[in-house]
Every structure is written in C-alpha cells, then in structure tokens.
Amino acid sequence: MYEKFTPEFFEHPTLFAFYNWYLDLTCGISCLLYCLIIYIVRTRSTKDIHTYSLYLCVQFTWSVIFDIVLTSLKPAMLYPFMTLTMVHSILKIFDRPALSLGLSNFVVACGCVCVLTPLVPASRSQEELKAATLSKSPAMSALFATEPSIVGFETPSGNANWWFDFASTALVIVLVFGVVLLIGLNVGCFVLIRKRREMMSRKTYQMNITLYKVLTLQMTAMVSMLVMPAAILAVAIQMRSLWANELMIICFSISSTHAIVEFVVTAYFIKLYRRFFTDHLDNLLSKWFHVERKERAITTFWIRSRSSLSKF
C-alpha cells in the first residue's frame, strides 16, 4: 500500500482499491513496453535517424520515470538499467546548443517560480508584520523603535494548507512555461525543416517531416495526458473543491497511461519500428495457423499505415 494514500483518505474505498490495482497494472505494462521499445529503437534505427533514436531513448526514459515514480509513488525497478544504458544518449543529446538552450531556460524559469511564488501569498506589509510580531513578542517594540527600516515577510503558519497552495500555484506556472517551451520547440523544428528543404534530398525531407509529425503527436499526448490533468488538479486544490480526492484519482490514472500511449504512437507511425511487430506477427501466423503469405498480408493490413507518415 502507499504510504500517503490510505482508504480512509478517500471517501470511496472501492474507488481507491481500483486505483491501486489499476496503477499496478499500468506500472507493469509500462516497464515491459519500455524494455521492448528501447530494444526496437536501438536495433531497428538506421543511420539517418540515429540522433532521433537517441532522443527517443531519453524521452522514453523520462516518461517511464515520471509515470512510475511520480504517478504511482512506487520505486522503479529499472533504475540501474535506465542509468547504465542512457548515460551515453543523454550526453549526446544535451551537447546540442538548441536543445541545451531551451532546457536551460526552462530550468531557470522553474527555479525562479519556485523561489518567488512563496512571496506572493506570504508577503505582508511592514505594518502588518510589526503588529503580528509585537502581538507575539512585545519586547520587540524597542527594536522596531531603533530600527524602523526592518522589512520582511512572515509565513502564514495559521493557514494549514499554505504549502498546498504554494505547490499548486507553482505547478500551474511551471506547466504554463512547459507548454510554451513545447510549442516553441515544435514551431522551431518545423521552420528549420522548411528552411533546409532545398539542402535535403526528397527521402531525407520526407523522413524529417515524418519525425516532426511523430514529435507533434508525442507533445500532444504529453499536454493532454500530463499537463492538463495536473493543471486541473492544481486548480481544484486551490479552489478547495469537494471533488478533489476523486479528481486526484482520475488525473493520476490518466497520467499513468501516458508512457503506454507514447510507446504505441511511436511504434505505429515510424515504419522501421512498425515492421518489427508486423514481421513477428507474420511469423506467428505462419507457424501457428499455417497462414500463407497472401492471406497474412490481408490479415495484417490494418496494422500497415498507408498515409504519408510511412513513406521512408
């Protein structure tokens, strides 16, 4: 059982029990799919998408860490595997100026938010601070008389939910910064591809457009399954909603499936990775059901995409 969440914390123990079972299931599926997708990315990627495959390894690693650790509040069993296999990929990705600049600005912005946000609800005027201080310690009147320029702020300890308010406010602001950064990176990638179109061959351009579309779908899944539920939950906590507990379960349940959706989207829309599943499905059908090649092609037709996303 979780340390912070108990059935008594929620008004509906049955819902909490289902939530506990659901997170155990998604945790196991995420771990299995993570191992599978990393194997596919490292073995099926060509030289043309080598850099993109490194980015996928890092992105999938962070998705699994977020979904398993932060969402289900359980330790990830794949920590050693993640650390040993992703160090080289992380170094390769983070030495690129554009990505490093965007991430560093995001980290600085989040740091400023976490430092300055407590000052907004907690700051008080000098007169209010003096009155509150004198009510607790009358002996401080002599100090205020000799040093009238003393300024500061006092944490509203009387508000038991102050840290909840601070955390939810900071979370909303950080999420807004994150969405703006994602939009900026998405637009920047598209503009860069369009400007360098004349320098690329037709096959390379189609490959870059495909990778851009996959990246857009991944960002859309992240915003819809991570950012929006977290922002809705933070607003509900700030407004002291009576449905905050139930909403917390729903938001965490949605967020816990983010990694699974991301794996499926990537494996489906990139032809090199999709062939891994179609080839194995063909082999299974031929061995178990003795299906001929033509019949297998009809059987697996629904898996093969005929859109422009699979032209490379």
N, C-alpha and C positions, 0 to 999 in steps of 0.2 A: 504494500500500500504506500501511497505517497505520504511524505512527512507533513506537508502543509495542508493537504486536502483530505478531509475525512468525511464520511457520510453525514455526520452531524452538521458540517459546514454548509451543506446544501439542504434545501427544503425538500428535495426529492431524492431519497437514497437510491431508488431504482434507476433514475437517470444517471446518477454518479457511477453506479455499478456498470451500466452500459458504457459509459465514458471510459472507465478503467479498462474494460475488455477491448473496446474499440482502439484505444491507444496502443495496447499491447499488440494487436493485430497489425496496425499501420507501422509500428516500430519494426516488427519482424519483416514485413514486406519491403519497407524502405531499405533495410540493411541488405536483403537479398538482391533487390534491384540495383542497389548501389554497386555491389561487387560485380554484378553482371554487366552493367553499363560501363564501368571502368575497364573491364576486360575487353569489351567490344570497342571502346574508344581507342584503347592502346594497341589493339591488334588489327583493326579494320580501317584505321585512318591512313590516308595517303599523305605523301609529302606536301601536296598542295594545301591541305588543311591541318598540317602539323601544329601550327601555332594555335589554331582554333581548338584542336583536340586538347591541348594543354589548358586552355581557358575552360573548357568543359569539365576537365578533371577538378580544377579548383572550384568551379561553380557548384558542381555536384557535391563536393566535399562540404562546402559551407551549407548547402541545402540540407544535407543529412544531419550535420551538427546542429543546425537551428531546429529542425523538425523534431529530432530525437531528444536533444538535451533541453532546449527551452520550452518546447511544447509539452512533452510528456514528463518533463522533470525527472528523467532517468538517465543514468550514465550510459554512454555509447560504448558498446563492446568493441567497436572498430577503431578506437583511438590509435593504438600502435600502428595498425595498417594504414590509416589515413596519414599519420605523421611521416612514416618512412617513405611512402610512395609519392607524396605530394610535395615534398620539400623542393625537389628539382623543378617541378612545374610551377610552383609559386614564385621561385626565383626568376624563372624565365618570363613569367607574365609581368611581375612587378617592376622589371627593369625597363619597361617601355614608358617613355615620357608621358604620352597622352593619358594612359590608364593611371599611372602613378600620380599625375597632377590632379585628376578628378577624384581619386580616392583620398589623397592627402587633404584636399579642400573639404571633402565630406567629413573626414575625421576631425579637422579643425572646427568646422561648423558644429558638429555634435558636441565637441568639448566645450565650446562657448555656450551652447544651450544648457548643458548640464551644470555649468558654473553659474550662469546668470539667471536661470529660471528660478532658483530659490529666492532670489532677491525681489522678484515681482510680488508674490503673495506675502512675503515675510517682511518686506521693508516697511518701516513706520517712521513717522515724522519725529523730529528731535524732541518736541514737547511731549508726545505720547510716550516716547521711550523714557524720558526723565520721570514722567508721572508713574509709569509702571515700575521703574527701578526704585523710586522713593517709596512706593507702597510696599515693596518687599524689603528694602533696606533704607530706613530713614537716615542712617548715618552717612549716606551718600550725598546728602544735601550740601555738606561742606565742600565736597569735591566738585560738585556742579557749580558752586559759587566761585571757586577759584579757577576752574577750567570750564568756562561756558561753551567752548568750541567742541566739546566731546560729541561725536556723532557715531552712529552705528545702527544696527538693526537687531531685533530680537526674534528668535524663532518662536512662532506662536505655539508653545507647548500645550496650551489649553485645547488646541484642535488635535484630536487623536488621529484624524485622517489626513494630517498635513502632508506626510510623506507619500501617501496615496495620491493626493492632489499634485504634488510636485512630480512624481513619476509619470502620471498620466499626461500632465501638461508637457513635460519634456519629451515624452514618447510621441505625442501628436506633432510637435515641432520637428523632431528628428525625422519622422515619417514624411512630412512635407518636403524637407530638404532631400530626403532619399528619392522621392518621386520626381522632383525637379532634376536631380542628377541623372536618373534613369532616362528621362525624356531628353536631356541634353546629350547624353551618350548615344542614344538612339538616333537622334537627328544628325549628330556629328558623323556617325558611321555612314548614314545614308548619303550625306553631302560628300564625304570623302570618296565613296564608291562612285558616285556620279561624276565627280571631277576627274577621277583617274580612269574613266571608261575608255578613253582613246588609247591609253597606255596598256590596256589589258587585251588579251585575246578573247574571243567570244566565249570560249569554255570557261576561262577564268572569271569573266564578268558574270556569267550565269551562276557560277559557284558562289561568288561573293553575294549576289542577290539572294540566293537560297539561304546562305548562312545568316544574312541580315533578317530574312523573314523568320527563321527559326529563333534568332535572338529576340525579335519583337514578340513572338508568341511566348517565349520564356519570361520576358518582362511583364507581359500582360497577365500571365499566370501568377507571377510574384505579387503584382499590385492587387489583383482580385482575391488572392487566397492568403496573403500575408499582411499587406499594408492596410487594406480596407477593414478586415476583421479586427486588427489591432487598434485602428483608429476608432472604430465603432465602440469597441470595448472600453477604450480610454475615455471617450465622451460619456458613455453610460456610467462609468465610475464617478466621473466628475459631477454628473447630474444626480447622483445618489439614486439611481434607478432601482426600483424594486425587483427588476428582472436581471440585475447584474450577474447574479450567480448562474442562472440558466444561460444567459448570453455568453458568459465566460466559457462554459462547456461547449456551446455551439461554435464559438470562434476558434477555440483550441482544436476542436475536431476538424474544422475546415483547414486550418493551418497545418495540421499533421499530415494531410494528404498532398501537400504542395510538392514534396520531393517525388512522390509517385507520379503525379501529373507531369512534372518536368521531365522525368525519365521517359515516359511514354511519348510525349510530344517530340523529344529529340530523336528517339529511336524510330519514330514513324516518318518524320519529314526528311531525314537525311538518308538517301538511298543506300549509301555504303553500310550504314548500321541496320537498315531495314532488311537488307539481304541476309544478314545473319539469321534473322528469325524465319524468313521465307525459305532459306536453304535447309534449315533444320526441320521445318515443317514438312517440306518435300521429302526429306529422308525418312521422317517418321511415318508419313502416309505410305511411302513405298515399302517400308519394312513391315509395318503392322497390318495395313489394309490392302497391300499389293495394288496400289493405285498407279495407273500408267501416267506417263509424263503429261500427256494432253489433258487427262482428267484432273491431274494435280494443278495444272495451270488454271483450270476453271475454278477449282476449289479455293485456291489462294488468290483469286482475282481481287477479292475485297480488301486484301492487305496491300496490294501494289497500287501506289498512287499514280495517276495519270495527269496530274497537274504539273504546272511549270516548276514546282518545287523539286522535282526529281529528274531534272534534265542532265545532271552531271553524274 
